[in-house]
Amino acid sequence: MRAPATAGPHAGVPVAPVQLSQVSRRYGAGETQVQALAEVSVTFPAGSWTAVMGPSGSGKSTLLHCAAGLDRVSAGRVLLAGQDITHATDAELTRLRRRTVGFVFQNFNLIGSLSAEQNVALPLRLAGARPSRRDVQTALADVGLADRGRHRPRELSGGQQQRVAIARAMVTRPSVLFADEPTGALDTGSARTVLRLLRRMVDAAGQTVVMVTHDPVAAASADAVVFLSDGRIADHLLRPSAAQVAERLTRLEG
Amino acid sequence: MLRISASTVRDRWPLFAGALLTVTLGVALVQSSVLVLVSTGEPTIPPGASGRVAEQIREGYVGAATLLGMATPLAMFLAVFIVGSTFAFSVEQRREELALLRMLGGSRPQLIRLLLGEAFLLGLAGSALGILLGMPATWIQARLLIGIGLLPGDFSARWSNGMLLLSPAVGIGVAVLGVLSASYRAARVRPLDALRSAPRATRVMTLGRWLWGVSSLVLTVMLVVAGHGADLLGALLVAMAIPVFGSIALSALSPLAVPLVGRLLGTVLRTSALGELAQANLRDAVRRSASTAAPVIVLVGLLVGLTGALNSLARAASADLERSTAADLVVTSTGAAAARIPQIPGVALASPQSQVEMSVTAQHRVDHRSYRQTHHWGITAVDAAAYRRTHRLTLRSGSLDALHGRTVAIGPRLAAEGVRDGTVTARIGPHKLKLRIVARLPEVLENGSDNFLVPRDLMPTAMLADAPTETLVQLTPGTSPQAVADRIRAAGIGEVRTLGQWADARVETQQRGTMGIMAVLMGMSGLYAAIAVINAVVIAAAERRTEFAVARATGLSRSQVVRMAVVESAAVTLIGLLLGTLVAAAALASFYPGPGGVHVLSVPWTLLGLLIMASLAVTAVASALTALTATRPSPTALVAARE
């Protein structure tokens, strides 16, 4: 089953950054085998923000992991920025993580021993580049934290830490940003700030964002919502309201 | 990468404290051993010392060098092992952080470099501390060697600037070697492990662990088989190698043993709810259990194995001495007093053996190389007929009957030294004379046997009278040894011992040096193992705060949680003790009394008992203290906290 191409504001861009075709993922073997994804085909178009939703255990995290090359698929094909990564080597995947994808997590995952600036500079340094202080400061300024560069993560609030994490993900100018419950550990105010930030990145810079979330309000900020259930795509909505999302979700869970 | 290494070390120092201490101690030990070794390389003979004193000093220096040469590599092995297991564990603890680096674009080689960078910094810091600590350590080591009589009282080790190169090389080498396997494990961390929700790879028995464990086990089994038919020296070498490979094998394979032994202990533990919980935790946290058990395995395997081997060797030498000596009593006195022994009622035969001050220069030929050597030590004046009747020896050649006048017999100690036939040159006081070689004695096990036997009638009477003399006494049949011993004592002749007492004391004196070094080695390894165990317990406690909180939220009291942690760590320690004993048993297998030879097994039960009690005490106290600390905050605060 193929989800209709979810059209974003930049629908004319030729190559979609992320394409999954007939992707299945099974864990374990024999009696305890779990089918996390069953022949899922989906395209996340360039310059659009797609939210992936579904009940617990529906396979939404697995979908994100497979799309980002963090997990191997059992069957099917994954294209990331036009490159087939289904059988990519570890070195190829490492290169992709350096240039093509960025990650934001629910629990921020900043390195506690490094300052905000050092955290932001880390992906560039890992890629062997010598980041200028200006680049790093610009990235921090973009998320409104120009004055927090010297702070360690534990000296920042949850919302600030998540914004540092976004700056870190964006500093390499990735083709696609993967976000796993980015607002899951934040209070409403901080969550709103983070969602506004993502919206601005999509609208102003044409950033592609794929976001897994539980939160209908977060999903309503996206351009499109894909619903998963039992490892299959069950539904999709374009530019939905939070109420619509909540209603679909309730129907799926019921 | 080095900057990240540095900030990691700075920020998470408790993870590295144990490893740092280990490296520091290792560097200090190697530095002090090497300084003492270098200084023993060129014995300082006081001007005016007699040839006899000079030879004694030289022999002591050689003995000290041999012991240090044995102990230092073992200490190095321990240091690498402990640093290795500490780092392997810390990689496990930092899995999320390492996975995050992968997620952010870090490559596998970069992760290896990160860990090696940490090891480098650790080695550097450990070397700096070790060089400082090495100075008092050198002094202590020299004092110790003086104390056990191997080095003269005025010995002092000189500082050498070479240490400024050697010590950092050792420190960094030990740290990097120890981290090598952990760094490859770190490189296999998947980026996905950074996500808490991701399914964890819980396989503890990785392919590398299997390969490493099984190949070491095979090697150990091969050594045990080789040791079975070996002579005493072979058995000793095997007993030194087995603790090393056996400990590696069983430490690597210990995750297999943990659930097995856990089930065994289960019958005891299951009687209480706490015990059941402890057993379940044990099974669940196999890696943590393995990290605590590993140092205990190597401690028990190495110490019990080596001590047992050395004791067995001593006992074999003593039994050999007793078997080859036909006497009831041994009297230690001066030569003059010994002359009165034959008159004591009940004495059938007295064979006086006097240590005489003379020198013998002999021609040696070993492997087509000829040289002359002068011996001042181990020259004994004997009465040939009495000697022959009190020693059950099969001569290699010649006959002791001819040992009269200007003759000499080659003693057991030089049996394998290729002394050439013909004559030797002797110097007795101012006189120089040629002695004809008439007999060659066979080799014996004990270290302190004679170099040469000379007939008593060769020696001036005054010299014999002053010489320290041991007289082997045979009694007339039917006399009580006790009564004769009393009579000899009453006559004020000298000290009287039974043959058994004499043989044991003689071998013990010869082994004193080895035992002294063993004591140092034991202290070092005990300290290392304690550091490693405490390290593992403390690191693990941090990750268990939430687990403990959940247990308390479920209804356990704080003291019950602490008791659970103690029961658990005691069980893990027992597993380590069990596996370590297995290693020690394998090391001692070749001493097991077999059909041939005088192999005598001596198991150091006292040491084993001490180790068992000390390990249990250390782990119990460490886990109780850390569990107490970890349960200090209110459980609800921890259960609610996500991070």
Interface residues (C-beta under 8 A of the other chain):
Chain A: Y27 S61 H65 L70 D71 D90 A91 T94 R97 R98 F103 F105 Q106 N107 N109 I111 G112 S113 L114 Q118 L122 P123 L126 A127 R168 T172 D180 A185
Chain B: I4 S7 T8 R10 D11 R12 E96 E97 L100 L101 R102 M103 L104 G105 G106 S107 R108 Q110 R190 P191 L192 A194 L195 R196 S197 A198 P199 R642 E643
